[in-house]
Every structure is written in structure tokens, then in C-alpha cells.
Amino acid sequence: MEETSKTNSEYQHREPTAAPVTTKPTPNDPPWGSLVALLFWILSVILITVVPVFLLVPYFGSAALSEMEGDQFQKAVLSDPSAVLLALGGTFGAHVVTIIVGWAIVTRFSKYRFTEVLGWKWGGFKFWHGALIFVGVYCFAIAMTLLLGTQDNEMQRILRSSRSAVIGVALIATFSAPLVEEVVYRGVLYSAFQRTMGMPLAVASVTLVFALVHVAQYYPDGATILSIVLLSLILTGLRALTGNLLPCVVFHFVFNGFQSILLLIQPYIPVTVDPTSVQSLHLLN
């Protein structure tokens, strides 16, 4: 009896066990690793490549496509305004699928909030910061164009194919590409890389990967490629310095939106520099 009372007394005075500490993921400590980030990036590139072609197969016919080589297929698409619009529709569809997969990775299927994990704050970024950077990037793009000249590239051929193509590119570049590309590169990819390899290497890696993906669109136009490298470095630097994705998305949106406006009004105003030769409107993500 005494032993029972002693046991009960010890139990009553025993300190409660502390509950396990659970930490919410942050932009710099995401709930995914570098392998998942790389696989997501690969998927985004595959989608942007395959989905437009998938839509073009029934349009041209599988037999006709099987007889075309790479250059012939590209010429066939660019010479047909309807085919260009189908390809742009496929690009938008690829963006939709990419952002859905990105949402699943970031939120762990609604376990976490999308905006909290990616960083939906300004992180000290001010409007005048963005204005200065915008002017600097655009002046650099114009200077490179004047210095190196322009070379015909895939994007320019798309823009020349029809007025509808210009409108389609402007809409995609303004309203879907900035969000999708930032989620893929500065959101999922950078967040994992900076935790694995540190900020400097993560900034360099993401900057390079983003630029390389766009080379195929703009090769051999060196001026535009250099402008994309600078834009990629600035966007990745913004993500690193602010610790948030929001400034990157907004700056990317404004930058592409401004160039989209130039493309749309180009037929109605005299310009000394063709905006299609200094633009960085991205269809790939």
C-alpha cells in the first residue's frame, strides 16, 4: 500500500514530457530536396517541348510529321499561322500543368501554404529598386543590340508569322510565363540548391540553367542571350537577397509586360530599335 502511494506521488510530481517541436518550412528551408527540384525542372522542360508538338500531330497528320526532319517541321509550323497558335496554346497548357505540379511539390498537397513556403513578402524590396533595375536591364539590352547587332532567331520568326502570334506571345509572356518560370527556377530550384550548396553557388547555378534553357529560342542572337543572362542573374539575386519569391514574380511580370506592350503597339508607332530584337519574352520555363 505504501509502495502504491509512493508510485502515485511520484507520478503526480513528474514533469510533463515536452511536445515535439515542429518547424514550418520556409523559402530557405523547403520541404523538398535538390533531387526533387531537378526532376521538376526536367519535367517542366519536357512539358514545354512535348505538349505543343502533341497538339500539332493531329493538325499536320502523323504521316506528314514522320516525313519531316527538325528544320522542315519548324518551317512548316512557322509558315502556318494556325499551327503557330496551336503551338502557343500547347505552351500555355504546359504552363498550367507545370504550375499544378509545382503547387503539389511546394504545398505537399495542401499541407503547407503555397505563398508562405515560397515567400510572398517584399523582403525589403522597394518600388524604386525595381525601377532602377528595370531601366538598367533595358538599357543594357539596347546597348548590346546596338553593339552586336541582331540575328534572326526562332522567337523573331514566331513574331513575324502573324499578328495573332504576336498577341498570343504577349499574353503568355505577360500572364503565365513570369509566374511559372519563377516558381520553377527561383522558387523550387533555387530554394533547394541554396540549402544544399550555399547562396553563391545556388545563384550561379540557377542563373546559368535559366539562361541555357532559353538559348535555343534566341540562338545565334548574342545580344538577346546576354540580356537574358543578366535578367536571370538579377532575378536570382533578388530571390537570394530578399529571401522571397514575390519580388521576382512582380519584376518579371512588369518586365515582360512592358515588352509585350511594345510588341503590340509597334505597328502604330515609329521606333528606332525593333523591340523584337531586344526582348526577353520567355515561352520556355
C-alpha positions as a Python dict, from the first residue, in 0.01 Angstrom:
ca = {
    (1, 'M'): (0, 0, 0),
    (2, 'E'): (282, 236, 91),
    (3, 'E'): (459, 141, -231),
    (4, 'T'): (146, 221, -432),
    (5, 'S'): (109, 561, -264),
    (6, 'K'): (475, 637, -333),
    (7, 'T'): (432, 548, -700),
    (8, 'N'): (122, 768, -728),
    (9, 'S'): (306, 1056, -559),
    (10, 'E'): (598, 1026, -800),
    (11, 'Y'): (360, 1020, -1094),
    (12, 'Q'): (181, 1335, -972),
    (13, 'H'): (508, 1529, -938),
    (14, 'R'): (660, 1404, -1262),
    (15, 'E'): (716, 1687, -1512),
    (16, 'P'): (515, 1652, -1831),
    (17, 'T'): (710, 1545, -2137),
    (18, 'A'): (767, 1836, -2378),
    (19, 'A'): (578, 1811, -2705),
    (20, 'P'): (797, 1759, -3011),
    (21, 'V'): (890, 2085, -3181),
    (22, 'T'): (764, 2110, -3536),
    (23, 'T'): (901, 2381, -3763),
    (24, 'K'): (718, 2511, -4065),
    (25, 'P'): (908, 2513, -4393),
    (26, 'T'): (1043, 2846, -4512),
    (27, 'P'): (1166, 2971, -4852),
    (28, 'N'): (1523, 2885, -4749),
    (29, 'D'): (1428, 2558, -4579),
    (30, 'P'): (1175, 2399, -4817),
    (31, 'P'): (1004, 2060, -4775),
    (32, 'W'): (1180, 1919, -5085),
    (33, 'G'): (1539, 1843, -5180),
    (34, 'S'): (1764, 1911, -5477),
    (35, 'L'): (1673, 1582, -5648),
    (36, 'V'): (1302, 1666, -5646),
    (37, 'A'): (1382, 2018, -5768),
    (38, 'L'): (1591, 1883, -6058),
    (39, 'L'): (1322, 1634, -6157),
    (40, 'F'): (1062, 1911, -6150),
    (41, 'W'): (1281, 2128, -6372),
    (42, 'I'): (1333, 1841, -6618),
    (43, 'L'): (958, 1781, -6624),
    (44, 'S'): (892, 2149, -6698),
    (45, 'V'): (1130, 2141, -6996),
    (46, 'I'): (976, 1818, -7127),
    (47, 'L'): (626, 1959, -7099),
    (48, 'I'): (711, 2281, -7282),
    (49, 'T'): (869, 2076, -7558),
    (50, 'V'): (624, 1789, -7593),
    (51, 'V'): (279, 1942, -7532),
    (52, 'P'): (289, 2184, -7831),
    (53, 'V'): (406, 1901, -8059),
    (54, 'F'): (130, 1678, -7922),
    (55, 'L'): (-129, 1934, -8034),
    (56, 'L'): (32, 1970, -8377),
    (57, 'V'): (28, 1597, -8456),
    (58, 'P'): (-344, 1577, -8542),
    (59, 'Y'): (-323, 1911, -8723),
    (60, 'F'): (-48, 1808, -8966),
    (61, 'G'): (-119, 1437, -8955),
    (62, 'S'): (115, 1176, -8812),
    (63, 'A'): (218, 1058, -9161),
    (64, 'A'): (324, 1407, -9268),
    (65, 'L'): (517, 1465, -8945),
    (66, 'S'): (702, 1137, -8976),
    (67, 'E'): (845, 1253, -9310),
    (68, 'M'): (966, 1587, -9171),
    (69, 'E'): (1306, 1648, -9023),
    (70, 'G'): (1363, 1903, -8745),
    (71, 'D'): (1418, 2205, -8971),
    (72, 'Q'): (1134, 2108, -9202),
    (73, 'F'): (895, 2075, -8910),
    (74, 'Q'): (991, 2416, -8776),
    (75, 'K'): (947, 2579, -9117),
    (76, 'A'): (609, 2410, -9162),
    (77, 'V'): (487, 2541, -8828),
    (78, 'L'): (616, 2896, -8874),
    (79, 'S'): (467, 2921, -9224),
    (80, 'D'): (120, 2833, -9093),
    (81, 'P'): (-39, 3092, -8856),
    (82, 'S'): (-289, 2834, -8728),
    (83, 'A'): (-7, 2595, -8639),
    (84, 'V'): (174, 2873, -8452),
    (85, 'L'): (-140, 2944, -8249),
    (86, 'L'): (-177, 2573, -8171),
    (87, 'A'): (184, 2562, -8052),
    (88, 'L'): (126, 2868, -7833),
    (89, 'G'): (-184, 2701, -7692),
    (90, 'G'): (29, 2399, -7611),
    (91, 'T'): (278, 2625, -7436),
    (92, 'F'): (3, 2767, -7218),
    (93, 'G'): (-121, 2415, -7144),
    (94, 'A'): (233, 2315, -7042),
    (95, 'H'): (243, 2615, -6809),
    (96, 'V'): (-83, 2509, -6645),
    (97, 'V'): (39, 2153, -6584),
    (98, 'T'): (374, 2280, -6457),
    (99, 'I'): (217, 2513, -6202),
    (100, 'I'): (-13, 2235, -6079),
    (101, 'V'): (282, 2002, -6023),
    (102, 'G'): (472, 2288, -5861),
    (103, 'W'): (183, 2352, -5625),
    (104, 'A'): (182, 1984, -5524),
    (105, 'I'): (557, 1991, -5451),
    (106, 'V'): (553, 2321, -5262),
    (107, 'T'): (243, 2254, -5051),
    (108, 'R'): (281, 1878, -5011),
    (109, 'F'): (-76, 1853, -5138),
    (110, 'S'): (-220, 2134, -4922),
    (111, 'K'): (-19, 2050, -4611),
    (112, 'Y'): (151, 2391, -4630),
    (113, 'R'): (53, 2726, -4776),
    (114, 'F'): (194, 2790, -5123),
    (115, 'T'): (275, 3156, -5062),
    (116, 'E'): (435, 3100, -4720),
    (117, 'V'): (670, 2831, -4842),
    (118, 'L'): (785, 3030, -5146),
    (119, 'G'): (798, 3367, -4969),
    (120, 'W'): (521, 3608, -5061),
    (121, 'K'): (664, 3920, -4898),
    (122, 'W'): (874, 4207, -5032),
    (123, 'G'): (1174, 4137, -4810),
    (124, 'G'): (1287, 4499, -4816),
    (125, 'F'): (1243, 4536, -5192),
    (126, 'K'): (1116, 4884, -5283),
    (127, 'F'): (945, 5024, -5592),
    (128, 'W'): (1241, 5247, -5675),
    (129, 'H'): (1472, 4946, -5656),
    (130, 'G'): (1267, 4779, -5926),
    (131, 'A'): (1253, 5095, -6137),
    (132, 'L'): (1631, 5139, -6133),
    (133, 'I'): (1691, 4773, -6214),
    (134, 'F'): (1434, 4782, -6493),
    (135, 'V'): (1596, 5084, -6659),
    (136, 'G'): (1941, 4931, -6619),
    (137, 'V'): (1844, 4596, -6774),
    (138, 'Y'): (1661, 4754, -7063),
    (139, 'C'): (1946, 4998, -7136),
    (140, 'F'): (2187, 4703, -7131),
    (141, 'A'): (1967, 4512, -7379),
    (142, 'I'): (1950, 4809, -7616),
    (143, 'A'): (2326, 4870, -7585),
    (144, 'M'): (2403, 4506, -7665),
    (145, 'T'): (2172, 4521, -7966),
    (146, 'L'): (2338, 4835, -8098),
    (147, 'L'): (2685, 4691, -8031),
    (148, 'L'): (2640, 4335, -8155),
    (149, 'G'): (2351, 4379, -8393),
    (150, 'T'): (2066, 4132, -8425),
    (151, 'Q'): (2049, 3782, -8564),
    (152, 'D'): (1737, 3609, -8685),
    (153, 'N'): (1612, 3360, -8427),
    (154, 'E'): (1317, 3136, -8353),
    (155, 'M'): (1133, 3394, -8144),
    (156, 'Q'): (1154, 3659, -8414),
    (157, 'R'): (1025, 3412, -8672),
    (158, 'I'): (729, 3332, -8446),
    (159, 'L'): (652, 3702, -8401),
    (160, 'R'): (668, 3759, -8777),
    (161, 'S'): (436, 3471, -8858),
    (162, 'S'): (112, 3660, -8787),
    (163, 'R'): (-48, 3933, -8580),
    (164, 'S'): (-230, 3664, -8385),
    (165, 'A'): (105, 3510, -8290),
    (166, 'V'): (223, 3845, -8154),
    (167, 'I'): (-89, 3871, -7939),
    (168, 'G'): (-55, 3512, -7821),
    (169, 'V'): (313, 3557, -7729),
    (170, 'A'): (234, 3880, -7546),
    (171, 'L'): (-41, 3717, -7340),
    (172, 'I'): (164, 3412, -7246),
    (173, 'A'): (480, 3611, -7175),
    (174, 'T'): (290, 3851, -6952),
    (175, 'F'): (40, 3638, -6764),
    (176, 'S'): (171, 3281, -6737),
    (177, 'A'): (546, 3273, -6806),
    (178, 'P'): (656, 3501, -6518),
    (179, 'L'): (473, 3301, -6251),
    (180, 'V'): (563, 2958, -6392),
    (181, 'E'): (928, 3036, -6455),
    (182, 'E'): (976, 3196, -6115),
    (183, 'V'): (814, 2903, -5935),
    (184, 'V'): (1036, 2657, -6124),
    (185, 'Y'): (1369, 2841, -6109),
    (186, 'R'): (1372, 3088, -5820),
    (187, 'G'): (1108, 2900, -5621),
    (188, 'V'): (1165, 2525, -5627),
    (189, 'L'): (1512, 2501, -5784),
    (190, 'Y'): (1687, 2786, -5601),
    (191, 'S'): (1533, 2707, -5262),
    (192, 'A'): (1669, 2353, -5272),
    (193, 'F'): (2007, 2449, -5420),
    (194, 'Q'): (2084, 2723, -5166),
    (195, 'R'): (2028, 2481, -4880),
    (196, 'T'): (2247, 2217, -5043),
    (197, 'M'): (2532, 2422, -5187),
    (198, 'G'): (2501, 2768, -5032),
    (199, 'M'): (2387, 3101, -5172),
    (200, 'P'): (2672, 3188, -5416),
    (201, 'L'): (2672, 2852, -5595),
    (202, 'A'): (2292, 2840, -5596),
    (203, 'V'): (2271, 3186, -5756),
    (204, 'A'): (2530, 3092, -6019),
    (205, 'S'): (2368, 2754, -6095),
    (206, 'V'): (2012, 2881, -6131),
    (207, 'T'): (2127, 3180, -6336),
    (208, 'L'): (2311, 2952, -6576),
    (209, 'V'): (2036, 2690, -6605),
    (210, 'F'): (1768, 2954, -6672),
    (211, 'A'): (1982, 3118, -6941),
    (212, 'L'): (2083, 2792, -7110),
    (213, 'V'): (1723, 2676, -7142),
    (214, 'H'): (1645, 2990, -7345),
    (215, 'V'): (1948, 2973, -7575),
    (216, 'A'): (1767, 2752, -7828),
    (217, 'Q'): (1498, 3018, -7873),
    (218, 'Y'): (1736, 3305, -7936),
    (219, 'Y'): (2049, 3148, -8088),
    (220, 'P'): (2252, 3292, -8258),
    (221, 'D'): (2137, 3636, -8133),
    (222, 'G'): (2417, 3710, -7888),
    (223, 'A'): (2270, 4042, -7773),
    (224, 'T'): (1946, 3884, -7659),
    (225, 'I'): (2123, 3588, -7497),
    (226, 'L'): (2347, 3821, -7295),
    (227, 'S'): (2040, 4021, -7191),
    (228, 'I'): (1872, 3700, -7070),
    (229, 'V'): (2183, 3607, -6869),
    (230, 'L'): (2174, 3947, -6698),
    (231, 'L'): (1800, 3924, -6635),
    (232, 'S'): (1841, 3575, -6490),
    (233, 'L'): (2122, 3691, -6261),
    (234, 'I'): (1915, 3985, -6135),
    (235, 'L'): (1604, 3776, -6072),
    (236, 'T'): (1803, 3509, -5888),
    (237, 'G'): (1988, 3777, -5693),
    (238, 'L'): (1655, 3930, -5588),
    (239, 'R'): (1543, 3592, -5458),
    (240, 'A'): (1867, 3548, -5264),
    (241, 'L'): (1876, 3897, -5113),
    (242, 'T'): (1508, 3930, -5022),
    (243, 'G'): (1451, 3567, -4923),
    (244, 'N'): (1118, 3585, -5107),
    (245, 'L'): (981, 3494, -5448),
    (246, 'L'): (727, 3779, -5473),
    (247, 'P'): (975, 4048, -5589),
    (248, 'C'): (1097, 3813, -5865),
    (249, 'V'): (746, 3740, -5990),
    (250, 'V'): (644, 4106, -5991),
    (251, 'F'): (962, 4228, -6160),
    (252, 'H'): (940, 3951, -6421),
    (253, 'F'): (574, 4037, -6482),
    (254, 'V'): (646, 4410, -6526),
    (255, 'F'): (949, 4348, -6747),
    (256, 'N'): (769, 4109, -6982),
    (257, 'G'): (452, 4318, -6970),
    (258, 'F'): (634, 4632, -7083),
    (259, 'Q'): (792, 4449, -7376),
    (260, 'S'): (458, 4294, -7465),
    (261, 'I'): (309, 4642, -7489),
    (262, 'L'): (595, 4745, -7720),
    (263, 'L'): (525, 4445, -7942),
    (264, 'L'): (153, 4520, -7958),
    (265, 'I'): (190, 4890, -8041),
    (266, 'Q'): (489, 4852, -8273),
    (267, 'P'): (282, 4870, -8597),
    (268, 'Y'): (132, 5202, -8489),
    (269, 'I'): (440, 5397, -8376),
    (270, 'P'): (779, 5470, -8531),
    (271, 'V'): (1062, 5301, -8341),
    (272, 'T'): (1436, 5323, -8389),
    (273, 'V'): (1503, 4982, -8233),
    (274, 'D'): (1289, 4682, -8313),
    (275, 'P'): (1151, 4559, -7979),
    (276, 'T'): (1155, 4204, -8108),
    (277, 'S'): (1534, 4224, -8117),
    (278, 'V'): (1580, 4335, -7754),
    (279, 'Q'): (1303, 4146, -7587),
    (280, 'S'): (1332, 3862, -7338),
    (281, 'L'): (982, 3722, -7365),
    (282, 'H'): (1012, 3364, -7248),
    (283, 'L'): (798, 3080, -7371),
    (284, 'L'): (1005, 2812, -7204),
    (285, 'N'): (1003, 2764, -6828),
}
